[in-house]
Amino acid sequence: MSDDERPDVADQPDVRTVRRAVAGAAMGNAVEWFDYAIYSYLVTSIGLNFFPEANPAAQTMLVFAGIAIPFVLRPFGGVFLGPLGDKFGRRRVLAVTILMMSGCTFFIGLIPSYNTIGIAAPILLLLARLIQGFSTGGEYGGAATFIAEYAPDRKRGFYGSFLEFGTLTGYVLGAGIATTVQLSLSDEALNSWGWRIPFLIAGPLGLIGFYLRNRIEDTPAFRSCERAGETTQAPFSEVVRTYWPQIINLIGFVILLNVADYTLLTYMPTYLTQVLEISDTEALIVIIGVMIGMMLVIAPVGALSDRVGRKPLLLTSAVGFLILAYPAIALVGMRDPLPVTAGMVILAVLLVLMLGTIGSALPAMFPTRNRYGGFSIGYSVSTALFGGTAPLVITALIDRTGNTAVPAFYLMGAAAVAIIPILLMPETARISISHPTKIPGTEPVEAAGTLAR
């Protein structure tokens, strides 16, 4: 790539700037998954407050529907917000999405119960989660794009892995706070007011993320594109017309990513405690321990992808889920601490191979001019159909069939679908992704230099 196709030298950020950019972008993912964690761990309390007239099984289904239904709006958020990020800049859109996400989680903590305001309570809950669904449609693609465009080419995998480090951090923080509240309060206090505490904490978290995102300029790649007059004026129609093959390919791969993500992080607490009847304490120790282990290895996985490439790690994950999902769920189904832990570790290792790689692999499927929009549209559509619906679908299938191995079959099916899209993806490790209109990996491109120090 010639010099005039790269961001200006003056735009090349130093290490400190890159770290601030990564922290600000990852914070949004942390807020999103903080919400999923507290929602998943407080299923019983939410059910009693918003659906008191339903039986316990129906309450669980309705609470999980509160996770699944908002994903209907996620593609609309991706279609609307993603292209705006290509036209007006990544930072502006990301500042809006983190306030919307955290604000809605905070609002849920303020909604009066069904016994206080009647049917208005579940309606307000659904409204808040629908707004969240819309905002997250533009959050993930923008955050991934922001990190990828700030990171140096030869370390994009390492820095990109911190996007999902934010996911795991938010989840562990949410699960930890929710569990602390559960253990510290009586059932009466927890179900009357204590469950609200974790939701209210999301407000300050969102303000911290907003502050971090507004302390830094937009990405060097976008600013260079903007100065050259290469930003799109018709972002939605252009990206769909020009890059629909890349969007379809991304949808196919993200099926596995999201089925695995939402099954392991969102559904497993309920699966362990309600389906397998494992004690809450044992389930918590296993899940939190596995998540912390993933946090410790995710950055090394990202760095490994810089050396060996993205595709080998993604293929290993997909084939691993196809072969090992059933044995892993079978181990979990034995209910004893050691096999349960072993099964969860197998699933976690396969998942972290994806999580440590996608932050650098998926944004590189599109050129700078259309990256935010293309990524957001494909990711949000796939997530809406197969990600947020996973807990609800698995719960319904287990209830209908009585087969506790349903999570394994769901993971295996998603893995079978994802293998072909992974094979079709270009390898983009160590190459520049800063060209306004050329798809990275479609021609030999030399990586940009290391960070200024």
C-alpha positions in Angstrom: 0.0 0.0 0.0 1.4 3.4 -0.9 1.9 6.1 1.7 -1.1 8.1 0.5 -3.4 5.2 1.2 -2.5 5.1 4.9 -3.5 7.5 7.7 -1.2 10.5 7.9 2.0 10.0 10.0 0.8 12.7 12.3 -2.3 10.6 13.0 -0.4 7.5 14.2 -1.2 7.2 17.9 1.2 6.5 20.7 0.7 3.6 23.1 -1.1 5.7 25.7 -3.6 6.9 23.2 -4.3 3.4 21.9 -4.8 2.1 25.4 -7.3 4.9 26.1 -9.2 4.1 22.9 -9.3 0.4 23.8 -10.5 1.1 27.3 -13.3 3.4 26.1 -14.5 1.0 23.4 -14.4 -2.1 25.7 -16.3 -0.3 28.4 -19.5 -0.4 26.3 -19.2 -4.1 25.9 -18.7 -4.4 29.7 -21.9 -2.4 30.3 -23.9 -4.6 27.9 -22.8 -7.8 29.5 -23.1 -6.5 33.0 -26.8 -6.1 32.2 -27.0 -9.6 30.8 -25.3 -11.0 33.9 -27.5 -9.3 36.5 -30.6 -10.1 34.4 -29.6 -13.8 34.2 -28.7 -14.1 37.9 -31.8 -12.4 39.1 -34.3 -14.4 37.1 -36.4 -15.3 40.1 -36.6 -11.8 41.5 -37.4 -10.3 38.2 -40.1 -12.9 37.6 -41.7 -12.3 41.0 -41.7 -8.5 40.5 -43.0 -8.3 36.9 -44.9 -11.6 36.4 -46.2 -12.6 39.8 -49.3 -14.3 38.5 -47.4 -16.8 36.4 -46.0 -20.1 37.7 -42.3 -20.4 38.2 -41.6 -22.2 34.9 -43.6 -19.5 33.0 -41.8 -16.7 35.0 -38.5 -18.1 33.8 -39.7 -18.2 30.2 -41.0 -14.6 30.4 -37.8 -13.3 31.9 -35.7 -15.0 29.1 -38.2 -13.5 26.6 -37.1 -10.2 28.0 -33.6 -11.0 26.7 -34.8 -12.5 23.4 -37.5 -10.0 22.3 -35.3 -6.9 22.3 -33.1 -8.6 19.7 -35.9 -7.9 17.2 -34.8 -4.3 17.2 -31.1 -5.0 17.2 -30.9 -5.2 13.4 -32.7 -1.9 13.1 -30.1 -0.4 15.4 -27.4 -1.9 13.3 -28.9 -0.6 10.0 -29.5 2.9 11.4 -26.6 3.5 13.7 -23.8 1.5 11.9 -24.0 3.5 8.7 -24.2 6.7 10.7 -20.8 5.8 12.1 -19.4 5.6 8.6 -20.8 9.0 7.7 -20.3 11.1 10.8 -17.6 9.2 12.7 -17.3 6.3 15.1 -16.9 8.3 18.4 -20.1 10.3 18.0 -22.3 7.2 17.6 -20.5 5.2 20.4 -21.1 8.1 22.8 -24.8 7.8 22.2 -25.0 4.0 22.4 -23.3 3.7 25.8 -25.7 6.2 27.3 -28.7 4.5 25.9 -27.6 1.0 27.1 -26.6 2.1 30.6 -29.5 4.4 31.0 -32.0 1.7 30.2 -30.4 -0.7 32.7 -30.5 2.0 35.3 -34.2 2.7 34.5 -35.1 -1.0 35.0 -33.9 -0.6 38.6 -36.5 2.2 39.1 -39.6 0.5 37.6 -42.3 -0.2 40.2 -43.4 -3.8 40.6 -46.5 -5.4 39.0 -48.2 -5.3 42.4 -47.7 -1.5 42.5 -48.6 -0.4 38.9 -50.1 -3.5 37.4 -49.5 -4.3 33.7 -47.6 -1.1 33.2 -44.6 -2.7 35.0 -43.9 -5.4 32.4 -44.6 -3.0 29.6 -42.0 -0.5 30.9 -39.6 -3.4 31.4 -40.1 -4.4 27.8 -39.8 -0.8 26.5 -36.5 -0.4 28.3 -35.1 -3.6 26.9 -36.3 -2.7 23.4 -34.4 0.5 23.5 -31.4 -1.4 24.7 -31.8 -3.8 21.8 -31.8 -0.9 19.4 -28.7 0.7 20.9 -26.6 -2.5 21.1 -27.2 -2.9 17.3 -24.8 0.0 16.8 -22.5 -0.6 19.8 -20.6 -3.8 19.1 -19.7 -3.1 15.5 -18.6 0.5 16.4 -16.5 -0.6 19.4 -14.8 -3.3 17.4 -14.1 -0.9 14.6 -12.8 1.8 17.0 -10.2 -0.6 18.5 -9.2 -2.2 15.2 -8.6 1.2 13.5 -6.6 2.5 16.5 -4.5 -0.6 16.9 -1.2 -1.0 15.0 -1.4 -3.6 12.3 1.0 -6.1 13.8 -0.7 -6.0 17.2 -4.3 -5.7 16.1 -5.2 -9.2 17.4 -3.7 -8.4 20.9 -5.5 -5.1 21.2 -8.7 -6.4 19.6 -9.0 -9.1 22.2 -9.7 -6.5 24.9 -13.1 -5.9 23.3 -14.2 -9.3 24.6 -12.2 -8.8 27.8 -14.7 -6.1 28.4 -17.5 -8.7 27.8 -16.0 -11.1 30.4 -15.3 -8.2 32.9 -18.8 -6.9 32.7 -20.2 -10.4 33.1 -18.1 -11.3 36.1 -18.7 -7.9 37.7 -22.5 -8.3 37.2 -22.6 -11.9 38.3 -20.5 -11.1 41.4 -22.6 -8.1 42.4 -25.9 -9.9 41.8 -24.7 -12.9 43.9 -23.4 -10.7 46.7 -26.8 -9.0 46.9 -28.5 -12.4 47.0 -26.2 -13.8 49.7 -26.4 -10.6 51.8 -30.2 -10.2 51.9 -33.1 -12.3 53.0 -35.4 -13.6 50.2 -38.0 -11.0 51.2 -35.6 -8.0 51.1 -34.0 -9.3 47.9 -37.3 -9.7 46.0 -38.8 -6.4 47.3 -35.9 -4.0 46.7 -32.5 -5.6 46.8 -32.6 -6.9 43.2 -32.7 -3.2 42.1 -29.2 -2.4 43.4 -27.2 -4.1 40.5 -29.4 -2.4 37.9 -28.8 1.0 39.5 -25.0 0.5 39.4 -25.2 0.5 35.6 -25.8 4.3 35.7 -22.3 5.3 37.0 -20.7 2.6 34.8 -22.2 4.2 31.7 -21.1 7.6 32.7 -17.5 6.3 33.1 -17.6 4.8 29.6 -19.1 8.0 28.2 -16.2 10.0 29.7 -13.6 7.7 28.4 -15.0 7.8 24.9 -15.1 11.5 24.8 -11.5 12.0 25.9 -10.1 10.8 22.6 -10.4 11.7 18.9 -12.0 9.6 16.3 -9.9 6.8 14.7 -6.9 7.7 12.5 -8.3 5.7 9.6 -11.7 7.5 9.7 -10.0 11.0 10.1 -7.8 10.2 7.1 -10.8 9.0 5.1 -12.7 12.1 6.0 -9.9 14.5 5.0 -9.5 12.8 1.7 -13.3 13.2 1.0 -13.8 9.4 0.9 -16.5 9.1 3.6 -19.8 7.8 2.3 -22.8 10.0 1.7 -25.2 7.1 1.2 -23.9 4.7 3.9 -26.7 2.1 4.0 -27.4 1.6 0.3 -23.7 1.7 -0.5 -22.7 -1.0 2.0 -25.6 -3.3 1.2 -25.1 -3.0 -2.6 -21.4 -3.3 -2.6 -20.5 -5.6 0.3 -23.5 -7.9 0.7 -21.2 -11.0 0.2 -19.1 -10.0 3.2 -22.2 -9.3 5.2 -23.7 -12.7 4.5 -20.4 -14.4 5.3 -20.2 -12.5 8.6 -23.7 -13.6 9.5 -22.8 -17.2 8.9 -19.8 -17.1 11.2 -21.5 -15.0 13.9 -24.2 -17.7 14.3 -21.6 -19.9 16.2 -20.1 -17.0 18.1 -23.4 -15.8 19.5 -24.9 -19.2 20.2 -21.8 -20.1 22.1 -21.6 -16.7 23.8 -25.2 -16.5 25.0 -25.4 -20.2 25.9 -22.3 -20.2 28.1 -22.6 -16.7 29.6 -26.4 -16.1 29.7 -28.1 -19.5 29.9 -25.6 -21.6 31.9 -26.5 -20.2 35.3 -30.1 -21.3 34.8 -29.1 -24.6 33.2 -26.9 -25.5 36.1 -29.3 -24.5 38.9 -32.8 -25.1 37.5 -32.3 -27.9 34.9 -29.5 -29.9 36.6 -30.5 -28.7 40.1 -26.9 -27.9 41.1 -26.6 -25.6 44.1 -26.4 -21.9 43.5 -23.1 -21.7 45.3 -21.4 -24.5 43.3 -22.7 -23.1 40.0 -21.5 -19.7 40.9 -18.0 -20.9 41.8 -17.7 -22.9 38.6 -19.0 -20.2 36.2 -17.1 -17.3 37.8 -13.9 -19.4 37.9 -14.2 -20.3 34.3 -14.9 -16.7 33.3 -11.9 -15.4 35.2 -9.7 -18.1 33.5 -11.0 -16.8 30.2 -10.0 -13.3 31.1 -6.5 -14.4 31.9 -5.9 -16.1 28.6 -7.9 -13.9 26.1 -5.1 -11.4 25.5 -2.5 -14.1 24.8 -5.0 -15.7 22.4 -5.3 -12.3 20.6 -1.5 -12.0 20.5 -1.3 -15.6 19.1 -3.6 -14.7 16.3 -1.1 -11.9 15.3 1.5 -14.6 14.9 -0.3 -17.6 13.4 -3.3 -15.8 11.8 -7.0 -15.5 12.7 -8.4 -18.4 10.6 -6.5 -21.2 12.3 -7.8 -20.2 15.7 -11.4 -19.7 14.4 -11.4 -23.0 12.6 -10.0 -24.8 15.7 -12.9 -23.3 17.7 -15.6 -24.3 15.2 -14.4 -27.8 14.7 -13.9 -28.2 18.4 -17.5 -27.2 19.1 -18.7 -29.7 16.5 -16.7 -32.6 18.0 -16.6 -31.7 21.7 -19.8 -29.9 22.6 -21.7 -33.1 23.3 -19.0 -34.7 25.5 -18.6 -31.3 27.4 -22.4 -31.1 28.1 -22.4 -34.7 29.1 -19.7 -34.0 31.7 -21.7 -31.1 33.0 -24.8 -33.3 33.2 -23.0 -35.6 35.6 -23.6 -32.9 38.3 -20.5 -33.7 40.3 -18.1 -30.7 40.8 -15.1 -32.2 38.9 -16.9 -33.3 35.7 -19.0 -30.1 35.7 -15.9 -28.0 35.9 -14.2 -30.1 33.2 -17.1 -29.7 30.8 -17.4 -26.0 31.4 -13.6 -25.6 30.9 -13.9 -27.4 27.5 -16.6 -25.0 26.4 -14.8 -22.0 27.7 -11.5 -22.8 25.9 -13.3 -23.2 22.6 -15.2 -20.0 23.1 -12.2 -18.0 24.1 -10.4 -19.0 20.9 -13.2 -17.0 19.1 -13.5 -14.2 21.6 -9.8 -13.5 21.5 -9.8 -13.3 17.7 -13.0 -11.7 16.5 -12.2 -8.2 17.6 -9.5 -8.1 14.9 -10.9 -10.5 12.3 -14.4 -9.2 11.8 -13.8 -5.5 11.3 -11.1 -6.4 8.7 -13.8 -7.9 6.5 -14.7 -4.4 5.3 -12.9 -1.3 4.1 -12.7 1.9 6.2 -15.4 3.7 4.3 -18.1 1.1 5.1 -16.6 -0.8 8.0 -18.9 0.3 10.8 -22.1 -0.2 8.8 -21.2 -3.5 7.2 -20.0 -5.0 10.5 -23.0 -3.7 12.5 -25.6 -4.8 10.0 -24.3 -8.4 9.6 -23.5 -8.8 13.3 -26.8 -7.4 14.6 -28.9 -9.5 12.2 -27.1 -12.7 13.1 -27.2 -11.9 16.8 -30.9 -11.1 16.7 -31.8 -14.4 15.0 -29.4 -16.8 16.8 -27.8 -15.1 19.8 -30.2 -13.5 22.2 -32.8 -16.1 21.3 -30.5 -19.0 22.4 -31.5 -19.1 26.1 -35.2 -19.0 25.2 -35.0 -21.6 22.5 -32.9 -24.0 24.6 -35.3 -23.6 27.5 -38.3 -24.3 25.3 -36.6 -27.3 23.7 -35.6 -28.9 27.0 -39.1 -28.2 28.4 -40.7 -29.9 25.3 -38.3 -32.8 24.9 -37.0 -33.4 28.4 -33.5 -33.9 26.8 -30.9 -32.0 28.9 -28.3 -32.4 26.0 -30.1 -29.7 23.9 -27.4 -27.1 24.5 -24.9 -29.5 22.9 -27.0 -30.1 19.8 -27.6 -26.3 19.4 -23.8 -25.6 19.6 -23.0 -28.4 17.2 -25.5 -27.2 14.6 -24.1 -23.6 14.9 -20.5 -24.9 14.5 -21.4 -26.9 11.3 -22.9 -23.7 9.8 -19.9 -21.5 10.7 -17.1 -23.6 9.2 -17.7 -22.6 5.6 -17.8 -18.8 6.3 -14.6 -19.1 8.2 -12.9 -20.9 5.3 -14.1 -18.1 3.0 -12.8 -15.3 5.1 -9.5 -13.7 3.9 -6.6 -13.9 6.3 -6.0 -10.4 7.6 -3.4 -10.8 10.3 -0.5 -8.3 10.1 -1.8 -6.4 7.1 -3.2 -2.8 6.9 -7.0 -2.3 7.1 -6.8 1.5 6.6 -7.6 1.8 2.9 -10.8 3.7 2.4 -12.3 1.4 -0.3 -10.2 -1.8 -0.6 -11.2 -5.0 1.3 -8.3 -6.0 3.5 -6.8 -9.4 2.6 -7.9 -9.3 -1.0 -4.4 -8.2 -2.2 -0.9 -8.3 -0.6 -0.6 -5.3 1.7 2.4 -4.5 4.0 1.6 -3.9 7.6 2.1 -0.4 9.1 4.9 0.1 11.6 4.8 -0.2 15.3 3.4 2.4 17.7 5.3 5.6 18.4 6.7 5.7 21.9 
